[in-house]
Amino acid sequence: MSDLENDDSVETYASVWDAIADTPAEAANLKLRSELMDQISATIASRGWTQNEAAMRCGVTQPRMNDLLRGRISRFSLDALVNIAAALGMRVAVRLEAA
């Protein structure tokens, strides 16, 4: 057995977001932003748009679109991502579940 397997201080997490977030609320926010970014990126790719074309259609700058397509999650709020999704003609639905 390795030292890591014997180390009782090793923590496991349900998701990467749980591992990097300070609170469950922050983890949930990160997860939602990640999911929105993935869907927005997939939609843009499926339409074959350049970053510049996608930026113009979404009402953001090309550097901002680059940040989104590169997954720079810390640079986007949920509000900003919902607005971009809406500009693409996407509908965002939120489902709440008991914790």
N, C-alpha and C positions, 0 to 999 in steps of 0.2 A: 504494500500500500504506500502511496506517496504521502509526503508531508501535508499536501493540500487536502487529501481525503481524511486525514486525522485531525485537521484543524477545525475545532469547534467554533471558531470565530468567523468562518465563512458563511456569508448570508446568501440566500437564494431569493429571487424575486419572480413574480408572476410575469413581468414584462420588463423590457429595457427601460420603459418610462418610469416604472416603479423604482428602478435602481438609481436613476439619475435625478429624480424629483425629490424635493424635500417633504412634500405632503401628498396625500392621495388626490386632493383637488388639483394640484399642479400636474400630477401624472395623468389624470384624466384630460386636462387641457392639452398637454403635449400629444397625447394619443389622438385626440380629435383633430388637432392641427396637422398632424402627420397624415391622417387619413384624407383630409381635405386636400393637402398638397399632392398626395399620390393620385387622387382622382382628377385634379386639375391638370397635373402633368400628363396623365394618360389621355385626357381629352385633347389637349393641345397636340400631343404626338399623333393621335389618330387622325387629326385634321391636317397634319403635315405642315403646320405653320412654323415659320421661323420665330425666333424669340422676339424680333422686332414686330412682326405681324401680330403675334399673340399679345404683346404689350399694348399695341395700339387698340386692339379690340377689347382689351380688359381695362383700359384707362389707366395704365401704369407705365413707368419708364422701362426701357429695355434692361438696364441694370437691375431693376427691381424684379423683372421677370426672370432674369438670370439667377437671382437669389432663390426664387421660388423653385425653378427647375433643378437647381443644385441641392435642394433640400435644406436650405439654411433656415431651419424652423424658428430659431430665436428672433428672426427679423420680421415675423408675421404674427399678428393677433388673429383670433378667431374671426373678429369683425372684418378684417381686411380680406381674409380668405373667403368668407361668405360673399363679400362684395365681388370678388374676382370670379367666383363660381357663378354668381348670378349674371355677370357680364357675359359669361360663356353660354348662358341659357340653361344652366343647371339649376336644379331645385335642391336645396339643402333641407334635410329633415333631421330632427333631433329626437332620439328615443331615450327616455329615462328609465332606469331600472333600479330596484332596491339594491343597496350595497351589501 
